[in-house]
């Protein structure tokens, strides 16, 4: 599909919503719906996406959309799927699009239940790494040593002391047919993954690195650039897993250091001062390097974790 | 023409649910409601019930599945109890606010702590402010009939709210009773398929569960309040329509028992009604002018109907298996709020009874009537609730 064709596609997520300037999530959602087409019902648990798209009378959604609560997106989706099945509406598919707070933390039990039951839902986590809707508090998705409003950096803290929860692996361990990671910086790749996910039935999961200028602290015209740096340094590996095997990884074009990524954002600014920060930077670099080895992110490299053939695409 | 069988109360409910043809049933175990969802599961396994039976991982999801199914235009059902109902609380408030009709059997059981599986009404009473319609039943037969009515009430276009049929755990769910069942075609005539005007539909995309800003939130809440208030007449109509099919009439929102000339009127809900009626008969044979009002519909609260039955009494004794810590029983509070200030209103006394399965027997009812008679003579009501059957010897 060329640029003109993409532009001419029917918009199912239209302008007029209340997202912040440069919101990565809003861009992602627009492209998700371009990929799915209009025969979908979207479930959105409470979070940024719900808040900025739902003021009564101002909906940007041109597909049927439902928000209910924070922790029950997957269960609402299950209910919708069950109703569609009972009514024989086989041509309608169900998407859930939640943030990392609902996906990693408060709604994780419901997500695990939905995955275990095998319900036919494409669950998308638009991951911006903290509770942005309430002002940027720490979530299970916040990266190691990021500063959040409930885990701030200070004289005796370098920010979040724990690792980001590895939800894609945990989802895959449920035995689901399709798991992928994506980024707002690579929208064609995102659309491809959505389309591929829609060819499968059963529970599927896509986690999108959704850059957030407001809380990560970078200018709102650098949304895609910051997302790209996260991929190019290795901290955000982009891969696809089909039936438990990694089948594709996005190779890094030109590897950059972790510092080149972190220094673009205020949430990591504290790492660039003092000995503690230097130690922390080393640890984060080790994480990125481990990802690069694990997923085989450099050209010519083979992943440590898979035996299947990998397709290189850029 | 109907069939009569001796069945467990839970099974009577399962028969009513099957006859109501729900598209979606969600199930999560908790005593004492488990026999209901187990029986329904067996019906599905045996090919007797065509439904999407969803085995969820929590009561939170059990109620959420119903909400999603209802929004997508399907009739939906689950059963729960006690902690399970409390876990659903947030879902029930939101579903009522979004006008999503479905039916839940609230099998009554007390709330921790201490943990106990025995009956009282604290669980369902805790949900009284949620916007969920609450119907209480006295017998398995009434449970069967009320479930059929519940779907019709929930789905009424003027109501569109969740309905909870509250049924005493163990006493009703696990005892065997003679129950008369309707034929499927009779149920089908009474309860047509759920066909909501709005549902999640790709042909007519709409947004559900929007953010309500301050210039409209009160109006959203008022519409739920108004649906409840106006729903009182619709609920009476549905009960009355059903009684034409079943030949059984329990009254409307309340059932009055010898209230005409009563000086003391007791008020209660659920299975305690049977014992209270027995006691009223006995006391009347001794020349005491005692009557009883059974509340069938607790939310919306039928104060006009109750008033008609108590307005000539001297004292009203509310017997209730719940308490609002720091205040008194919920039913008593509701009643006082509505009779207070009316000319010649009877005195209202609150009796907390039957918490956590403490037996409500004839002697206890006699004790309560005795206390009410004392107040008839003195004209001075007690201010604190009377804890009937409390054992002071084990208090610290």
Interface residues (C-beta under 8 A of the other chain):
Chain A: X38 X39 X40 X41 X43 X50 X51 X53 X54 X55 X56 X57 X59 X61 X62 X63 X64 X65 X66 X67 X68 X69 X71 X72 X74 X75 X76 X77 X78 X79 X80 X81 X82 X83 X84 X85 X86 X87 X92 X109 X110 X112 X113 X116 X117
Chain B: X23 X24 X26 X51 X52 X54 X55 X56 X57 X58 X60 X61 X64 X65 X66 X67 X68 X69 X70 X71 X72 X73 X74 X76 X90 X91 X94 X95 X98 X200 X201 X202 X204 X205 X206 X207 X208 X209 X210 X211 X212 X213 X216
